[in-house]
């Protein structure tokens, strides 16, 4: 039986981890820039407070979705056959 970390090997889960981590880092950097007054464009707030959290949530949704797909693939081929 595969452990939970084995299910993280699905490419969709890995993509979710990369997207969520990148979005979190960029969000924090943009938040600091916004709070320090570096942006004069009024639409910069849309990117900082709407777009970046949306990418973060998207990445967090992709992680369990990929885990579910990997679990389904493992259950379909229980004899340990590789991809």
C-alpha positions in Angstrom: 0.0 0.0 0.0 1.3 3.4 -0.9 1.8 6.1 1.6 0.4 9.6 1.3 3.7 11.0 0.1 3.8 8.5 -2.7 0.6 10.1 -4.1 2.4 13.4 -4.3 4.4 12.1 -7.2 1.7 12.8 -9.7 2.7 15.6 -12.1 -0.4 17.6 -11.2 0.5 17.5 -7.5 4.1 18.6 -8.3 2.7 21.4 -10.5 0.4 22.5 -7.7 3.3 22.6 -5.2 5.3 24.7 -7.6 2.4 27.1 -8.4 1.4 27.5 -4.7 4.9 28.1 -3.5 5.7 30.5 -6.3 2.5 32.4 -5.8 3.1 32.7 -2.1 6.6 34.1 -2.5 5.5 36.5 -5.2 2.4 37.5 -3.1 4.6 38.3 -0.1 7.1 40.3 -2.2 4.3 42.3 -3.9 2.5 42.8 -0.5 5.7 44.4 0.9 6.1 46.5 -2.2 2.4 47.6 -2.0 2.6 48.5 1.7 5.8 50.4 1.3 4.2 52.5 -1.5 6.2 51.4 -4.5 3.1 51.1 -6.7 1.4 54.2 -7.9 -0.9 52.4 -10.4 -4.4 51.9 -8.8 -4.7 48.5 -10.7 -1.6 47.1 -9.0 -3.9 46.2 -6.0 -5.8 43.8 -8.3 -2.7 41.9 -9.0 -1.5 41.9 -5.4 -4.8 41.1 -3.7 -6.8 39.2 -6.3 -4.6 37.5 -8.9 -1.8 36.3 -6.7 -4.1 34.8 -4.0 -6.1 33.2 -6.9 -2.9 31.5 -8.1 -2.1 30.4 -4.6 -5.6 28.8 -4.2 -5.3 27.2 -7.7 -2.0 25.6 -6.6 -3.5 24.4 -3.4 -6.4 22.8 -5.3 -4.1 21.1 -7.7 -2.2 19.2 -5.0 -5.1 17.1 -3.6 -6.5 16.7 -7.2 -3.2 15.2 -8.3 -3.1 13.0 -5.2 -6.6 11.7 -6.0 -5.6 10.9 -9.6 -2.5 9.1 -8.5 -4.4 7.1 -5.9 -6.9 6.2 -8.6 -4.1 5.1 -11.0 -2.5 2.9 -8.3 -5.8 1.3 -7.5 -6.4 0.5 -11.2 -3.0 -1.2 -11.4 -2.5 -2.8 -8.0 0.5 -5.0 -9.1 3.0 -2.1 -8.9 3.4 -1.7 -12.6 5.2 1.6 -13.4 3.9 4.2 -15.8 
